[in-house]
Amino acid sequence: MAERHHVAVIDIGKTNAKLALVDLGTLTEIEVRKRTNAVLAGPPYPHCDTDGLWHFILGGLTEMQHAHGIDAITVTTHGAAAALLDRQGELAAPVLDYEHDGPDTLVDDYNAIRPEFVETGSPRLPVGLNLGAQLFWQFEAFPDIRKRTRAIVTYPQYWTFRLTGKAVNEVTSLGCHTDLWCPRENRFSSLVEKVGWAELMAPVAKAADCLGPLLQDVAEATGLNRNTPVYCGIHDSNASIYTHMVSREAPFAVVSTGTWVISMAVGGNAVELDPARDTLINVNAFGDPVPSARFMGGREFDRMMEGVSHDHDARDVVAVMERGIMLLPSVETGSGPFQGHEHHWTVRQASLTGGQRFVAVSCYLALMTATGLEMIGAQGPVLVEGPFADNSVFLDMLGTATGKPVSAVAGTGTSVGAALLTASGPLKKQRDDCFRTGNAGMESYARIWRASV
């Protein structure tokens, strides 16, 4: 293990942001500070609250340095975001919220120039989920933004830029359904040259590269040593998978859960991905393509369970199985394997108890996840991280539907995975997984659900 012991990880998800202090000796978070990741209304468009986040980051670093000491810093964030920097290194424009529908106003113009799926592994997605579509809309709709922009950096690297003054891009964020990257050839896509952005793209660094020490003003503001190393950083789903790539043998699959449920297959079967069903090629920290599938599972859970207790017991599971209480896709119709399909229940919602609703929603999410794993050719054990790792119904149904051993991975994969970018020594191979193999009582339910969709 590396000599560095305490790694501060700036971990910015779509819904929440946190600062975690990870102990590399135990691979645990010894302190966590959180805040809501608010979207500001504008002008000129809905955007990330970068000033609020920066204040939160500096405050958290100060407190963690005082309480524990910080030996290194790195960053992990959601994808589909980039920062546009001006000549002075300030934001040339606010960081666009990827759920804003502005890019859809130029959909025909953008579709005419974007590369094919075979080049980028990036499906055509709505709103700003393709970063290329964001940039195209920003530059076309706001010509002054294009004039001011001197560098484009992916979102994790915006924060390392704020810490070090060094502007770079990184492949896990470039390879995250952006249309900007060719994962099989490890280069920018033809789109970048076609629209004249090549000169704006900051140089590409590796996730585990050390970008240098802190800027003097950051060191003074936080009490950190000026020579504290800052590492390049990584897209959050790829941070989850990195933990396992450096500590276990393929094949396996990782299911990273949060606002998005991202399934990623390492060493699986070769399959032809279907961009119309939200499969794509991610790029891991080593620059290699990773077949992936996604849907907005966390958002769907929140919508279906709003105001409903999560309390449930074995009687609720039995009732859902026996009555065939099913939620059929899709709750969020703009993403996932069943896009454009409106969700519906097989029974009257009013007849459900809170516990039955929780079980049925959990089964729906597991079956959606199993569908994605099948589409990407996943083989070997399935490792579940994030909030759904604490949901026993989800885990049992996932094991049943896939026929694969399923393990709930303790801790938060994104922060620990990002912290491991700073480690210099090899990790011991993982042998302590506690696998579930499914539930025989759920097999008929899973068959009927699949036949229904």
C-alpha positions as CSV (number, residue, x, y, z in Angstrom):
1,M,0.0,0.0,0.0
2,A,1.1,3.5,-0.6
3,E,2.8,5.5,2.1
4,R,0.0,8.0,1.8
5,H,-2.6,7.3,4.4
6,H,-5.4,9.9,4.3
7,V,-6.8,10.8,0.9
8,A,-9.4,13.5,0.6
9,V,-11.8,12.7,-2.2
10,I,-14.0,15.4,-3.7
11,D,-17.1,13.3,-4.8
12,I,-19.7,15.2,-6.7
13,G,-22.8,13.3,-7.8
14,K,-25.7,14.6,-9.7
15,T,-27.9,14.9,-6.6
16,N,-25.5,15.2,-3.7
17,A,-21.9,16.3,-3.3
18,K,-19.5,15.1,-0.6
19,L,-16.0,15.3,0.7
20,A,-14.7,12.0,2.0
21,L,-11.5,11.3,3.8
22,V,-10.4,7.8,2.9
23,D,-8.0,5.7,4.9
24,L,-5.9,3.8,2.4
25,G,-4.9,1.3,5.0
26,T,-8.4,0.1,5.6
27,L,-10.1,1.3,2.5
28,T,-12.8,3.0,4.6
29,E,-14.2,6.5,4.8
30,I,-13.2,7.9,8.2
31,E,-15.0,11.2,7.8
32,V,-17.6,12.4,5.3
33,R,-19.2,15.8,4.8
34,K,-22.2,16.2,2.5
35,R,-24.3,18.8,0.8
36,T,-27.0,18.9,-1.8
37,N,-25.7,19.5,-5.3
38,A,-28.1,22.4,-6.2
39,V,-28.8,23.5,-9.7
40,L,-29.1,27.3,-10.1
41,A,-31.8,28.5,-12.4
42,G,-29.7,30.9,-14.4
43,P,-29.0,33.1,-16.4
44,P,-28.0,32.1,-19.0
45,Y,-29.3,28.5,-18.3
46,P,-29.7,26.1,-15.4
47,H,-26.2,25.4,-14.1
48,C,-24.0,23.8,-11.4
49,D,-23.4,25.8,-8.3
50,T,-19.7,25.8,-8.6
51,D,-19.1,28.7,-6.2
52,G,-21.2,27.0,-3.5
53,L,-19.3,23.7,-4.1
54,W,-15.9,25.4,-3.9
55,H,-16.8,27.0,-0.6
56,F,-18.0,23.6,0.6
57,I,-14.8,21.9,-0.6
58,L,-12.4,24.5,1.0
59,G,-14.3,24.3,4.3
60,G,-14.2,20.5,4.4
61,L,-10.5,20.3,3.5
62,T,-9.7,22.8,6.2
63,E,-11.6,20.8,8.9
64,M,-10.3,17.4,7.8
65,Q,-6.7,18.7,7.7
66,H,-7.1,20.0,11.2
67,A,-8.8,16.8,12.5
68,H,-6.8,14.1,10.7
69,G,-4.3,15.5,8.3
70,I,-4.5,15.1,4.5
71,D,-1.8,13.3,2.5
72,A,-3.3,13.6,-1.0
73,I,-6.4,14.8,-2.9
74,T,-8.3,13.6,-5.9
75,V,-11.7,14.0,-7.4
76,T,-14.6,12.0,-8.8
77,T,-17.8,13.5,-10.4
78,H,-20.8,12.6,-12.5
79,G,-20.4,12.6,-16.2
80,A,-22.0,14.7,-19.0
81,A,-20.4,17.9,-17.8
82,A,-17.5,20.1,-18.7
83,A,-16.1,23.5,-17.8
84,L,-15.2,26.2,-20.3
85,L,-12.3,28.3,-19.2
86,D,-11.4,31.7,-20.4
87,R,-8.0,33.3,-21.0
88,Q,-7.6,34.1,-17.2
89,G,-8.6,30.6,-16.1
90,E,-12.1,31.7,-15.0
91,L,-15.3,30.1,-16.2
92,A,-16.2,31.4,-19.6
93,A,-19.7,30.4,-18.8
94,P,-21.5,28.5,-16.0
95,V,-21.3,24.7,-16.1
96,L,-24.5,23.6,-17.8
97,D,-26.8,21.2,-16.0
98,Y,-27.1,18.2,-18.3
99,E,-30.9,17.9,-17.6
100,H,-31.5,21.2,-19.3
101,D,-33.4,20.8,-22.6
102,G,-31.6,23.6,-24.4
103,P,-29.5,21.2,-26.5
104,D,-32.7,19.6,-27.8
105,T,-33.5,22.8,-29.7
106,L,-30.7,22.1,-32.1
107,V,-31.2,18.3,-32.3
108,D,-31.4,18.1,-36.1
109,D,-28.3,20.2,-36.6
110,Y,-26.3,18.2,-34.1
111,N,-27.5,14.9,-35.4
112,A,-26.2,15.8,-38.8
113,I,-22.6,16.2,-37.5
114,R,-22.2,13.7,-34.6
115,P,-20.2,10.5,-35.3
116,E,-21.8,7.1,-35.6
117,F,-22.1,4.8,-32.6
118,V,-19.5,2.4,-34.1
119,E,-16.8,5.2,-33.7
120,T,-17.7,6.5,-30.3
121,G,-19.6,3.8,-28.5
122,S,-21.9,6.7,-27.5
123,P,-25.7,6.4,-28.0
124,R,-27.7,9.5,-28.9
125,L,-29.2,10.7,-25.7
126,P,-31.7,13.4,-24.9
127,V,-31.2,16.9,-23.3
128,G,-27.5,17.4,-22.4
129,L,-26.5,13.8,-21.7
130,N,-24.2,13.8,-24.8
131,L,-21.5,16.3,-23.8
132,G,-20.9,17.1,-27.5
133,A,-24.5,18.2,-27.8
134,Q,-24.1,20.5,-24.8
135,L,-21.0,22.2,-26.3
136,F,-22.6,22.5,-29.7
137,W,-25.7,24.2,-28.2
138,Q,-23.7,26.5,-25.9
139,F,-21.4,27.7,-28.7
140,E,-24.3,28.1,-31.3
141,A,-26.8,29.7,-28.9
142,F,-24.3,31.9,-27.1
143,P,-21.6,33.0,-29.6
144,D,-20.0,35.1,-26.9
145,I,-19.3,32.0,-24.9
146,R,-17.4,30.5,-27.8
147,K,-15.4,33.7,-28.2
148,R,-14.4,33.7,-24.5
149,T,-13.5,30.0,-24.3
150,R,-9.9,29.1,-24.4
151,A,-9.9,25.6,-22.9
152,I,-12.4,22.8,-22.4
153,V,-11.9,20.5,-19.4
154,T,-14.0,17.6,-18.2
155,Y,-15.8,18.1,-14.9
156,P,-13.6,16.2,-12.4
157,Q,-10.6,18.0,-13.9
158,Y,-12.3,21.4,-13.5
159,W,-11.9,20.8,-9.7
160,T,-8.3,19.7,-10.0
161,F,-7.7,22.8,-12.1
162,R,-9.1,24.9,-9.2
163,L,-6.7,23.1,-6.9
164,T,-3.5,23.1,-9.0
165,G,-3.9,25.5,-11.9
166,K,-3.2,22.7,-14.4
167,A,-5.9,22.2,-17.1
168,V,-6.3,18.7,-18.4
169,N,-8.9,16.2,-19.7
170,E,-9.2,12.6,-18.7
171,V,-10.4,9.5,-20.6
172,T,-13.0,8.1,-18.3
173,S,-15.0,11.4,-18.5
174,L,-14.2,11.8,-22.2
175,G,-15.4,8.3,-22.8
176,C,-18.7,8.7,-20.9
177,H,-21.3,9.0,-23.8
178,T,-19.8,12.3,-24.9
179,D,-19.5,11.8,-28.6
180,L,-16.1,13.3,-28.2
181,W,-13.9,10.2,-27.8
182,C,-13.1,7.1,-29.9
183,P,-12.5,4.4,-27.2
184,R,-11.1,1.7,-29.4
185,E,-8.4,4.0,-30.8
186,N,-7.9,6.1,-27.7
187,R,-8.2,9.5,-29.4
188,F,-10.6,12.3,-29.8
189,S,-13.5,11.6,-32.2
190,S,-14.0,13.1,-35.6
191,L,-16.5,15.5,-34.2
192,V,-13.8,17.4,-32.3
193,E,-12.0,18.2,-35.5
194,K,-15.1,18.7,-37.6
195,V,-16.5,21.5,-35.4
196,G,-13.1,23.2,-34.7
197,W,-12.8,22.3,-31.0
198,A,-9.4,20.5,-31.2
199,E,-7.5,23.6,-30.2
200,L,-9.8,24.1,-27.2
201,M,-9.5,20.6,-25.7
202,A,-7.0,20.5,-22.8
203,P,-4.3,17.8,-23.0
204,V,-5.4,14.3,-21.9
205,A,-3.9,12.9,-18.7
206,K,-4.4,9.6,-16.9
207,A,-6.7,9.3,-13.9
208,A,-3.8,8.3,-11.7
209,D,-1.5,11.1,-12.9
210,C,-0.3,13.5,-10.2
211,L,-0.9,16.9,-11.5
212,G,1.3,18.7,-9.0
213,P,1.1,20.5,-5.7
214,L,-1.6,22.8,-4.5
215,L,-1.8,26.4,-5.5
216,Q,-0.5,28.7,-2.9
217,D,-3.8,30.4,-2.2
218,V,-5.5,27.0,-1.7
219,A,-2.8,25.9,0.7
220,E,-3.2,29.1,2.7
221,A,-7.0,28.9,2.7
222,T,-7.1,25.3,4.0
223,G,-3.9,25.0,6.1
224,L,-2.8,22.1,3.9
225,N,0.9,21.7,3.0
226,R,1.7,23.4,-0.2
227,N,3.3,20.2,-1.5
228,T,0.1,18.1,-1.0
229,P,-0.2,16.0,-4.2
230,V,-3.3,16.3,-6.3
231,Y,-4.3,13.5,-8.6
232,C,-6.1,13.9,-11.9
233,G,-9.4,12.3,-10.9
234,I,-12.0,10.1,-12.5
235,H,-15.6,9.7,-13.7
236,D,-17.7,8.3,-10.8
237,S,-18.9,5.1,-12.3
238,N,-15.3,4.3,-13.4
239,A,-14.1,5.1,-9.8
240,S,-16.5,2.3,-8.7
241,I,-15.1,-0.2,-11.1
242,Y,-11.4,0.8,-10.5
243,T,-11.5,-0.7,-7.0
244,H,-12.2,-4.1,-8.4
245,M,-10.0,-3.9,-11.5
246,V,-6.9,-3.5,-9.3
247,S,-7.9,-6.2,-6.8
248,R,-9.7,-9.1,-8.5
249,E,-9.5,-11.3,-11.5
250,A,-11.9,-11.0,-14.5
251,P,-14.6,-11.8,-15.4
252,F,-16.9,-9.8,-13.2
253,A,-19.5,-7.0,-13.4
254,V,-20.0,-4.0,-11.3
255,V,-23.4,-2.3,-10.7
256,S,-22.9,1.2,-9.4
257,T,-26.1,2.6,-8.0
258,G,-27.1,6.1,-7.2
259,T,-29.2,8.6,-9.3
260,W,-28.1,6.4,-12.2
261,V,-27.6,2.6,-12.1
262,I,-24.6,1.8,-14.3
263,S,-23.7,-1.8,-15.0
264,M,-20.2,-2.5,-16.4
265,A,-18.9,-5.8,-17.6
266,V,-15.2,-6.7,-17.3
267,G,-14.0,-9.7,-19.2
268,G,-17.5,-10.7,-20.3
269,N,-18.8,-12.1,-23.6
270,A,-18.4,-10.2,-26.8
271,V,-21.8,-8.7,-27.7
272,E,-23.2,-6.2,-30.2
273,L,-24.4,-3.2,-28.1
274,D,-27.7,-1.6,-29.0
275,P,-27.5,2.2,-28.6
276,A,-31.3,2.5,-28.7
277,R,-31.4,0.6,-25.4
278,D,-28.9,2.8,-23.5
279,T,-26.0,0.5,-23.8
280,L,-22.7,2.2,-24.5
281,I,-18.9,1.9,-24.2
282,N,-17.4,3.5,-21.1
283,V,-13.6,3.9,-20.8
284,N,-11.8,2.7,-17.7
285,A,-8.9,4.3,-15.9
286,F,-6.5,2.4,-18.0
287,G,-8.0,3.7,-21.2
288,D,-9.7,0.4,-22.1
289,P,-13.3,0.1,-23.4
290,V,-15.9,-1.3,-21.0
291,P,-19.4,-2.4,-22.3
292,S,-22.0,-0.7,-20.1
293,A,-25.7,-0.3,-19.6
294,R,-27.6,2.3,-17.6
295,F,-30.9,3.6,-16.5
296,M,-32.0,6.2,-13.9
297,G,-32.7,3.7,-11.2
298,G,-32.2,5.9,-8.2
299,R,-34.4,8.6,-9.7
300,E,-37.1,6.0,-10.4
301,F,-36.9,4.6,-6.8
302,D,-37.4,8.1,-5.4
303,R,-40.4,8.8,-7.7
304,M,-42.1,5.5,-6.9
305,M,-41.5,5.7,-3.1
306,E,-42.0,9.4,-2.5
307,G,-43.9,9.7,0.8
308,V,-44.0,5.9,1.3
309,S,-42.3,4.1,4.2
310,H,-39.5,1.7,3.3
311,D,-40.4,-0.7,6.1
312,H,-41.1,-4.2,4.9
313,D,-40.8,-7.8,6.0
314,A,-41.0,-11.3,4.6
315,R,-44.8,-11.2,4.5
316,D,-44.6,-8.4,2.0
317,V,-42.2,-10.4,-0.2
318,V,-44.6,-13.4,-0.2
319,A,-47.6,-11.1,-1.0
320,V,-45.8,-9.5,-4.0
321,M,-44.7,-12.9,-5.3
322,E,-48.1,-14.6,-4.8
323,R,-50.2,-11.7,-6.2
324,G,-47.8,-11.0,-9.0
325,I,-47.6,-7.3,-8.0
326,M,-45.3,-5.8,-10.7
327,L,-44.1,-2.4,-11.8
328,L,-43.4,-2.6,-15.5
329,P,-41.1,-0.1,-17.3
330,S,-40.3,2.6,-17.6
331,V,-40.6,5.1,-14.8
332,E,-38.0,7.4,-16.5
333,T,-38.8,7.1,-20.2
334,G,-35.9,9.0,-21.6
335,S,-33.2,6.5,-20.7
336,G,-32.7,2.8,-20.0
337,P,-33.5,-0.4,-22.0
338,F,-37.2,0.4,-22.5
339,Q,-37.1,4.0,-23.6
340,G,-40.5,5.5,-24.6
341,H,-42.5,3.0,-22.7
342,E,-44.7,4.4,-19.9
343,H,-44.7,2.5,-16.7
344,H,-47.7,0.8,-15.2
345,W,-48.7,-1.5,-12.4
346,T,-50.3,-4.9,-12.7
347,V,-52.6,-4.1,-9.8
348,R,-54.3,-1.0,-8.4
349,Q,-51.7,1.0,-6.6
350,A,-54.3,1.9,-3.9
351,S,-54.4,-1.8,-2.9
352,L,-50.7,-1.9,-2.0
353,T,-49.3,-1.5,1.5
354,G,-46.0,0.5,1.8
355,G,-44.1,-2.6,2.3
356,Q,-45.5,-4.3,-0.8
357,R,-44.8,-1.2,-2.8
358,F,-41.2,-1.2,-1.6
359,V,-40.7,-4.9,-2.6
360,A,-42.3,-4.5,-6.0
361,V,-40.2,-1.4,-6.8
362,S,-37.1,-3.1,-5.6
363,C,-37.9,-6.1,-7.9
364,Y,-38.5,-3.8,-10.8
365,L,-35.1,-2.2,-10.3
366,A,-33.3,-5.5,-10.0
367,L,-35.0,-6.8,-13.2
368,M,-34.1,-3.7,-15.1
369,T,-30.5,-4.1,-13.9
370,A,-30.5,-7.8,-14.9
371,T,-31.7,-6.7,-18.4
372,G,-28.7,-4.4,-18.7
373,L,-26.2,-7.0,-17.5
374,E,-27.5,-9.5,-20.1
375,M,-27.3,-6.9,-22.9
376,I,-23.6,-6.2,-22.2
377,G,-22.5,-9.8,-22.0
378,A,-21.7,-9.8,-18.3
379,Q,-20.0,-12.9,-16.9
380,G,-18.9,-13.9,-13.4
381,P,-20.0,-12.4,-10.1
382,V,-22.0,-9.2,-9.9
383,L,-20.8,-6.6,-7.4
384,V,-23.3,-4.0,-6.2
385,E,-22.2,-0.7,-4.8
386,G,-24.1,2.3,-3.5
387,P,-27.5,2.6,-1.9
388,F,-29.0,-0.5,-3.5
389,A,-26.3,-2.6,-1.9
390,D,-28.3,-2.3,1.3
391,N,-31.5,-3.5,-0.3
392,S,-31.9,-7.3,0.3
393,V,-34.9,-7.6,-2.0
394,F,-33.0,-6.0,-4.8
395,L,-30.0,-8.3,-4.3
396,D,-32.1,-11.5,-4.1
397,M,-34.0,-10.7,-7.2
398,L,-30.9,-9.7,-9.1
399,G,-29.3,-13.0,-8.2
400,T,-32.4,-14.8,-9.2
401,A,-32.8,-13.0,-12.5
402,T,-29.2,-13.3,-13.6
403,G,-28.3,-16.7,-12.2
404,K,-25.1,-15.2,-11.0
405,P,-23.6,-14.8,-7.5
406,V,-24.3,-11.3,-6.3
407,S,-22.3,-9.4,-3.6
408,A,-23.1,-6.2,-1.8
409,V,-19.9,-4.3,-1.6
410,A,-19.4,-2.4,1.7
411,G,-18.7,1.2,1.6
412,T,-19.0,3.8,-1.1
413,G,-17.3,2.6,-4.3
414,T,-16.8,6.0,-5.9
415,S,-14.8,7.6,-3.1
416,V,-12.7,4.6,-2.3
417,G,-12.0,3.8,-5.9
418,A,-10.9,7.4,-6.5
419,A,-8.7,7.3,-3.5
420,L,-7.0,4.2,-4.8
421,L,-5.7,6.3,-7.8
422,T,-3.1,7.7,-5.3
423,A,-1.9,4.2,-4.2
424,S,1.5,3.1,-5.4
425,G,1.6,-0.6,-4.3
426,P,-0.4,-3.6,-5.4
427,L,-3.6,-4.5,-3.5
428,K,-4.3,-7.9,-2.2
429,K,-6.8,-9.9,-4.2
430,Q,-10.3,-9.9,-2.8
431,R,-11.5,-13.2,-1.3
432,D,-13.9,-12.2,1.4
433,D,-17.1,-11.6,-0.7
434,C,-20.4,-12.7,0.8
435,F,-22.4,-13.9,-2.3
436,R,-26.1,-14.3,-2.7
437,T,-27.3,-16.8,-5.2
438,G,-30.9,-15.7,-5.6
439,N,-34.2,-16.9,-4.2
440,A,-36.1,-19.8,-5.7
441,G,-39.4,-18.3,-4.8
442,M,-38.7,-15.3,-7.1
443,E,-38.0,-17.4,-10.3
444,S,-41.5,-17.5,-11.6
445,Y,-42.0,-13.8,-10.9
446,A,-38.9,-12.9,-12.9
447,R,-40.0,-15.1,-15.8
448,I,-43.5,-13.4,-15.9
449,W,-42.0,-9.9,-15.6
450,R,-39.6,-10.6,-18.6
451,A,-42.4,-12.0,-20.7
452,S,-44.5,-8.9,-19.9
453,V,-41.9,-6.4,-21.2
